[in-house]
């Protein structure tokens, strides 16, 4: 008979996937709004919006990596 480890909980996996998606969306949205604000300050240049989205994506990916490291700590 197979014994379930605490990390094999399917609800924990669902929560992880949801957290990954939420983290990326929130970081990219914050980058968009920050870039939009910078664009208004710079006279309407859209490059700030693109830079904000790219920066938000980079921060989101870093957050996902940290989240996955925390989730998989101790596994081989």
Secondary structure, 3 states (H helix, E strand, C coil): CCCCCHHHCHHHHHHHHHHHHHHHHHHHHHHHHHHHHHHHHCCCCCHHHHHHHHHHHHHHHHHHHHHHHHHHCCCC
